[in-house]
Amino acid sequence: MKSHLIIHRYLLLEFIPPFVINLIFFSFIFLMEQILEITNMIVNYQVSITTFMLMLLYSMPYFLVYIIPMSVMMGILLTFLRMAGDNEIVALKAAGVSLYQLLPPVLIFGAICAGITGFMAVYGMPWGSNASKMLALDVARSNFSVGLKEKRFNDSFKGVTFYVSHISKKNQMLENIFIEDQRKEGISSTVVAPKGHMFAEENKYAFILRLYDGTINQVDLADRSAHTIRFDTYDLRLDFKSAVADIKEGEKDEEEMTFSELNSYLSRAKEPTADYYAVLMELHKKFSIPAASIALALLAVPLGIGSISTRRSAGLGIGLFAFLLYYVMLSAGLVFGETGIYPPLIGMWAPNIVMGGAGIYLLIRAANDKPLMRFKLFNPFKR
């Protein structure tokens, strides 16, 4: 019994280095798109290193939900590939250790990673999504004048689009300003001014655009009437409050909802709709993807031990193909489940059942020293 504990401890420690390496590698791959978007904000708004790191932190939970199961499989697969290549598996079998006795550390490691993934899915993703939106809003608010560009239409404020022909570098004076204001229902206002400047109001979520010597053209769509107003000075208030309210109290995407909000939405739904199925899929996904850590861990053991080639490069290809197959099945489940073709329960859990079932089948064959797969079709070519 003591020898088994030593083997289990040895395996758990061996899983960690390849798991961490794969986690870093796949995180870098998944973050490439996010880094490009963040870099664009750095160039436009000159954000600090702290803000940059916070943006990366807030985007990590979404990626980790998919990366952790993949890294679990790759870590276990590469570990057993190395052990098979160094004849450690042969030595363990010669000492009377069966393949089934190597499963407890695999299941423990998969369960721990499944718990971390579940925490990220249930709590991390909604927190990261909402925090990321608020941070982006704060960056745009605090550095709006820096991000303001010449000869570009700006629609950062809801219902207001404005264009600035030139921005003076000496005093930041705006020149040749064109504004279209559609915040009042039924009234379209066009403001034209040769110059103006922008400053922040005491309220941190509002700006004042002060215009000089311009005109306001208003069109009342209901009465079909038009008015022209000339002004010496005109203050146009640009408010971020509506955007903040939409983030805090507005409708959320299903990925931004917490577990309680998902359940609340489903309980209020009167009849199945496309949104209902999307929310139900998200609820199942918060548990099915974490459970994939265990299913893929089971599959990795026989693939690592019974692989034709014991090179690590072969293990990388096998693992990537297996996870690609899992992701294809998961994507198909999402598409067909959201349309209601079959229950979301099947769409989200079928990939785990297929991968887990394949892992158990291959594990039994590997434990009985049988080849994992028989390719009789290729026998003539071998001869």
C-alpha positions as CSV (number, residue, x, y, z in Angstrom):
1,M,0.0,0.0,0.0
2,K,2.9,2.3,0.9
3,S,4.5,1.7,-2.5
4,H,1.3,2.6,-4.2
5,L,1.2,5.9,-2.4
6,I,4.7,6.6,-3.5
7,I,3.8,5.9,-7.1
8,H,0.7,8.1,-6.9
9,R,2.6,10.9,-5.4
10,Y,5.3,10.5,-8.1
11,L,2.7,10.7,-10.8
12,L,0.9,13.7,-9.4
13,L,4.2,15.6,-9.3
14,E,5.1,14.5,-12.8
15,F,1.8,15.8,-14.1
16,I,2.4,19.4,-12.9
17,P,5.4,20.5,-15.1
18,P,3.9,19.6,-18.5
19,F,0.5,20.8,-17.4
20,V,1.9,24.3,-16.5
21,I,4.0,24.5,-19.7
22,N,0.9,23.6,-21.8
23,L,-1.2,26.1,-19.8
24,I,1.2,28.9,-20.5
25,F,1.6,28.0,-24.2
26,F,-2.2,27.7,-24.9
27,S,-2.9,30.8,-22.9
28,F,-0.5,32.7,-25.1
29,I,-2.1,31.3,-28.2
30,F,-5.6,32.2,-27.0
31,L,-4.6,35.6,-25.8
32,M,-3.1,36.7,-29.1
33,E,-6.4,38.1,-30.4
34,Q,-7.1,39.8,-27.1
35,I,-3.6,41.3,-27.0
36,L,-4.1,42.9,-30.4
37,E,-7.3,44.6,-29.2
38,I,-5.6,45.7,-26.0
39,T,-2.6,47.0,-28.0
40,N,-5.0,49.1,-30.1
41,M,-6.3,50.7,-26.8
42,I,-2.7,51.3,-25.7
43,V,-1.9,53.1,-28.9
44,N,-5.1,55.1,-29.0
45,Y,-5.6,55.9,-25.2
46,Q,-2.0,55.5,-23.9
47,V,-3.1,53.3,-21.0
48,S,-0.7,52.4,-18.2
49,I,1.0,49.0,-17.6
50,T,-1.3,48.4,-14.7
51,T,-4.4,48.9,-16.8
52,F,-2.8,46.6,-19.5
53,M,-2.3,43.9,-16.9
54,L,-5.8,44.3,-15.6
55,M,-7.2,43.8,-19.1
56,L,-5.3,40.6,-19.5
57,L,-6.4,39.4,-16.0
58,Y,-10.1,40.1,-16.8
59,S,-9.9,38.2,-20.1
60,M,-8.2,35.1,-18.6
61,P,-11.3,33.4,-17.0
62,Y,-13.0,32.9,-20.4
63,F,-9.9,31.3,-22.0
64,L,-9.0,29.2,-18.9
65,V,-12.3,27.4,-19.1
66,Y,-11.2,25.9,-22.4
67,I,-7.5,25.8,-21.8
68,I,-7.4,23.9,-18.5
69,P,-9.1,20.7,-19.9
70,M,-6.8,20.8,-22.9
71,S,-3.7,21.3,-20.6
72,V,-4.9,18.4,-18.3
73,M,-5.0,16.0,-21.2
74,M,-1.7,17.2,-22.7
75,G,0.1,17.0,-19.3
76,I,-1.1,13.5,-18.5
77,L,-0.5,12.3,-22.1
78,L,3.1,13.7,-22.2
79,T,3.8,12.2,-18.8
80,F,2.8,8.7,-19.8
81,L,4.6,9.1,-23.1
82,R,7.8,9.9,-21.3
83,M,7.3,7.0,-18.9
84,A,6.7,4.6,-21.7
85,G,9.7,5.9,-23.6
86,D,11.9,5.5,-20.5
87,N,10.5,1.9,-19.9
88,E,9.0,3.0,-16.6
89,I,5.7,1.5,-17.5
90,V,7.3,-1.8,-18.2
91,A,9.2,-1.7,-14.9
92,L,5.9,-1.0,-13.0
93,K,4.1,-3.9,-14.7
94,A,7.1,-6.1,-13.9
95,A,6.7,-5.1,-10.2
96,G,3.1,-6.2,-10.3
97,V,1.5,-2.7,-10.7
98,S,-1.5,-2.9,-13.0
99,L,-2.6,0.0,-15.2
100,Y,-5.8,0.4,-13.1
101,Q,-3.6,1.1,-10.1
102,L,-2.2,4.2,-11.9
103,L,-5.7,5.7,-12.3
104,P,-6.2,7.3,-8.8
105,P,-3.7,10.2,-9.3
106,V,-5.1,10.7,-12.8
107,L,-8.6,11.1,-11.5
108,I,-7.5,13.2,-8.6
109,F,-5.6,15.6,-10.9
110,G,-8.5,15.7,-13.3
111,A,-11.0,16.4,-10.5
112,I,-8.8,19.2,-9.0
113,C,-8.5,20.9,-12.4
114,A,-12.3,20.3,-13.1
115,G,-13.0,22.2,-9.8
116,I,-10.8,25.1,-10.9
117,T,-12.4,25.2,-14.3
118,G,-15.9,25.1,-12.7
119,F,-15.0,28.0,-10.5
120,M,-13.8,29.9,-13.6
121,A,-17.0,29.1,-15.5
122,V,-19.5,29.9,-12.7
123,Y,-17.8,32.9,-11.1
124,G,-14.8,33.9,-13.1
125,M,-16.4,34.5,-16.5
126,P,-19.2,36.8,-15.4
127,W,-16.9,38.7,-13.2
128,G,-14.2,39.1,-15.9
129,S,-16.7,40.1,-18.6
130,N,-18.4,42.8,-16.5
131,A,-15.1,44.1,-15.0
132,S,-13.5,44.2,-18.5
133,K,-16.4,46.4,-19.8
134,M,-16.2,48.7,-16.8
135,L,-12.4,49.0,-17.2
136,A,-12.7,49.7,-21.0
137,L,-15.3,52.4,-20.2
138,D,-13.1,54.0,-17.5
139,V,-10.1,54.0,-20.0
140,A,-12.2,55.6,-22.7
141,R,-13.6,58.1,-20.2
142,S,-10.3,59.1,-18.6
143,N,-8.4,59.3,-21.8
144,F,-11.2,60.3,-24.2
145,S,-9.5,63.5,-25.3
146,V,-6.3,61.6,-26.0
147,G,-8.1,59.0,-28.1
148,L,-10.0,61.6,-30.1
149,K,-8.7,61.6,-33.6
150,E,-8.9,64.0,-36.5
151,K,-11.0,63.4,-39.6
152,R,-12.7,60.4,-38.0
153,F,-16.4,59.9,-37.0
154,N,-16.7,59.2,-33.3
155,D,-19.7,57.3,-31.9
156,S,-18.5,56.6,-28.4
157,F,-21.6,58.2,-26.9
158,K,-25.0,56.7,-27.4
159,G,-27.1,58.7,-29.9
160,V,-24.3,61.2,-30.7
161,T,-21.9,61.1,-33.6
162,F,-19.4,63.8,-34.1
163,Y,-16.5,64.7,-36.5
164,V,-13.5,66.9,-35.9
165,S,-11.5,68.2,-38.9
166,H,-8.5,69.4,-36.9
167,I,-7.2,69.4,-33.3
168,S,-4.7,72.1,-32.4
169,K,-1.6,70.6,-30.7
170,K,-0.9,73.8,-28.7
171,N,-4.2,74.3,-26.9
172,Q,-6.2,71.2,-27.9
173,M,-8.8,73.4,-29.6
174,L,-11.1,71.5,-31.9
175,E,-11.8,73.0,-35.3
176,N,-14.5,72.5,-37.9
177,I,-16.8,70.4,-35.8
178,F,-19.8,68.4,-37.1
179,I,-22.3,66.7,-34.7
180,E,-25.4,64.7,-35.3
181,D,-27.5,64.4,-32.1
182,Q,-30.4,61.9,-32.1
183,R,-30.9,61.5,-28.4
184,K,-34.3,63.1,-28.5
185,E,-36.9,60.8,-29.9
186,G,-38.5,62.2,-33.1
187,I,-36.0,65.1,-33.4
188,S,-32.8,65.0,-35.4
189,S,-30.3,67.8,-34.5
190,T,-27.2,68.7,-36.5
191,V,-24.7,71.1,-34.9
192,V,-21.9,72.8,-36.9
193,A,-19.3,75.0,-35.3
194,P,-15.9,76.3,-36.5
195,K,-14.2,75.7,-33.1
196,G,-14.7,74.3,-29.7
197,H,-13.0,72.4,-26.9
198,M,-13.8,69.5,-24.6
199,F,-13.4,69.2,-20.8
200,A,-14.5,66.8,-18.2
201,E,-17.4,67.6,-15.9
202,E,-17.1,67.1,-12.1
203,N,-19.1,63.9,-12.6
204,K,-16.4,61.5,-13.9
205,Y,-18.8,59.9,-16.4
206,A,-19.6,63.1,-18.3
207,F,-17.9,65.5,-20.7
208,I,-18.8,69.0,-21.9
209,L,-18.2,69.9,-25.5
210,R,-18.2,73.7,-25.6
211,L,-18.8,75.1,-29.1
212,Y,-18.4,78.7,-30.4
213,D,-20.1,80.7,-33.2
214,G,-22.1,77.8,-34.7
215,T,-25.5,76.8,-35.8
216,I,-28.0,74.1,-34.8
217,N,-30.4,72.6,-37.4
218,Q,-33.3,70.7,-35.9
219,V,-35.8,68.6,-37.8
220,D,-39.0,67.5,-36.1
221,L,-39.9,64.3,-37.9
222,A,-43.5,64.2,-36.5
223,D,-44.4,67.8,-37.5
224,R,-42.1,67.8,-40.6
225,S,-40.7,71.1,-39.5
226,A,-37.2,72.5,-39.4
227,H,-35.5,75.1,-37.2
228,T,-32.2,76.8,-37.4
229,I,-30.6,78.3,-34.3
230,R,-27.4,80.4,-34.2
231,F,-25.3,80.6,-31.1
232,D,-22.2,82.3,-29.7
233,T,-21.6,79.6,-27.1
234,Y,-23.2,76.2,-26.8
235,D,-22.5,73.4,-24.3
236,L,-23.2,69.9,-25.4
237,R,-23.2,67.3,-22.6
238,L,-21.8,63.9,-23.5
239,D,-22.7,61.3,-20.9
240,F,-21.2,57.9,-20.2
241,K,-23.9,57.2,-17.5
242,S,-26.2,55.3,-20.0
243,A,-23.3,53.0,-20.9
244,V,-22.6,52.4,-17.2
245,A,-26.2,51.7,-16.5
246,D,-26.4,49.3,-19.4
247,I,-23.4,47.4,-18.0
248,K,-24.7,47.2,-14.4
249,E,-28.5,46.9,-14.9
250,G,-29.0,46.2,-18.6
251,E,-29.6,43.0,-20.4
252,K,-26.6,40.6,-20.3
253,D,-25.4,38.0,-22.7
254,E,-25.7,34.4,-21.3
255,E,-22.0,34.2,-20.9
256,E,-22.1,37.3,-18.6
257,M,-24.8,35.9,-16.3
258,T,-24.0,34.4,-13.0
259,F,-25.4,30.9,-12.0
260,S,-28.3,32.5,-10.1
261,E,-29.2,34.8,-13.0
262,L,-29.3,31.9,-15.4
263,N,-31.6,30.0,-13.1
264,S,-33.8,33.0,-12.6
265,Y,-34.1,33.6,-16.4
266,L,-35.0,30.0,-17.0
267,S,-37.7,30.1,-14.3
268,R,-39.2,33.3,-15.7
269,A,-39.3,32.0,-19.3
270,K,-42.9,31.1,-20.3
271,E,-42.1,29.2,-23.5
272,P,-38.9,27.9,-25.2
273,T,-37.3,30.5,-27.5
274,A,-33.9,30.9,-29.1
275,D,-32.7,32.9,-26.0
276,Y,-34.1,30.3,-23.7
277,Y,-32.1,27.5,-25.3
278,A,-29.0,29.7,-25.4
279,V,-29.3,30.3,-21.6
280,L,-30.0,26.6,-21.0
281,M,-26.9,25.7,-23.0
282,E,-24.8,28.1,-21.1
283,L,-26.0,26.6,-17.8
284,H,-25.1,23.1,-18.9
285,K,-21.8,24.3,-20.3
286,K,-20.7,25.7,-17.0
287,F,-20.5,22.1,-15.7
288,S,-19.9,20.0,-18.8
289,I,-16.7,21.7,-19.9
290,P,-15.1,21.4,-16.4
291,A,-16.2,17.7,-16.4
292,A,-14.2,17.3,-19.7
293,S,-11.0,17.5,-17.6
294,I,-11.8,14.1,-16.1
295,A,-13.0,12.6,-19.4
296,L,-9.9,13.8,-21.3
297,A,-7.7,12.7,-18.5
298,L,-9.0,9.1,-18.8
299,L,-8.5,9.2,-22.6
300,A,-4.9,10.5,-22.2
301,V,-3.7,7.4,-20.2
302,P,-4.1,4.7,-22.8
303,L,-3.1,7.1,-25.6
304,G,0.2,7.8,-23.8
305,I,0.9,4.2,-22.9
306,G,-0.2,2.5,-26.0
307,S,1.0,5.1,-28.5
308,I,2.8,3.6,-31.5
309,S,5.5,6.3,-31.2
310,T,6.8,7.3,-27.8
311,R,8.1,10.6,-28.9
312,R,6.7,13.7,-27.3
313,S,6.0,15.3,-30.7
314,A,3.7,12.3,-31.4
315,G,1.9,12.9,-28.1
316,L,1.4,16.5,-28.9
317,G,-0.3,15.6,-32.3
318,I,-2.4,12.9,-30.7
319,G,-3.6,15.2,-27.9
320,L,-4.3,18.1,-30.2
321,F,-6.3,15.9,-32.5
322,A,-8.3,14.4,-29.6
323,F,-9.1,17.8,-28.2
324,L,-10.0,19.2,-31.7
325,L,-12.4,16.3,-32.0
326,Y,-13.9,17.2,-28.6
327,Y,-14.2,20.8,-29.6
328,V,-15.9,20.0,-32.9
329,M,-18.5,17.9,-31.1
330,L,-19.0,20.6,-28.5
331,S,-19.5,23.2,-31.3
332,A,-22.0,21.0,-33.0
333,G,-23.8,20.5,-29.7
334,L,-23.9,24.3,-29.2
335,V,-25.3,24.9,-32.7
336,F,-28.0,22.2,-32.7
337,G,-28.8,22.7,-29.0
338,E,-29.5,26.4,-29.4
339,T,-31.9,25.7,-32.3
340,G,-33.8,23.2,-30.3
341,I,-33.1,20.3,-32.7
342,Y,-32.2,18.1,-29.6
343,P,-32.1,18.9,-25.9
344,P,-29.2,21.0,-24.7
345,L,-28.4,18.3,-22.1
346,I,-27.4,16.0,-24.9
347,G,-25.5,18.7,-26.9
348,M,-23.4,19.7,-23.9
349,W,-22.7,16.3,-22.3
350,A,-22.4,14.0,-25.4
351,P,-18.7,15.0,-26.1
352,N,-17.8,14.1,-22.5
353,I,-19.6,10.8,-22.8
354,V,-18.0,10.0,-26.1
355,M,-14.5,10.9,-24.9
356,G,-14.9,9.3,-21.5
357,G,-16.3,6.1,-23.1
358,A,-13.5,6.0,-25.6
359,G,-11.0,6.5,-22.8
360,I,-12.5,3.6,-20.7
361,Y,-12.6,1.3,-23.8
362,L,-8.9,2.0,-24.8
363,L,-7.9,1.8,-21.1
364,I,-9.3,-1.8,-20.9
365,R,-7.5,-2.8,-24.1
366,A,-4.2,-1.2,-22.9
367,A,-4.5,-3.0,-19.5
368,N,-4.9,-6.3,-21.3
369,D,-1.8,-5.6,-23.4
370,K,-3.9,-5.4,-26.6
371,P,-3.3,-2.9,-29.4
372,L,-5.5,0.2,-29.0
373,M,-6.9,0.0,-32.5
374,R,-6.8,-2.5,-35.3
375,F,-6.4,-1.3,-38.8
376,K,-7.0,-4.4,-40.9
377,L,-7.5,-2.2,-43.9
378,F,-3.8,-1.3,-44.0
379,N,-2.5,-4.9,-43.5
380,P,-2.0,-5.4,-47.3
381,F,0.1,-2.2,-47.5
382,K,2.2,-3.4,-44.5
383,R,3.0,-6.7,-46.3
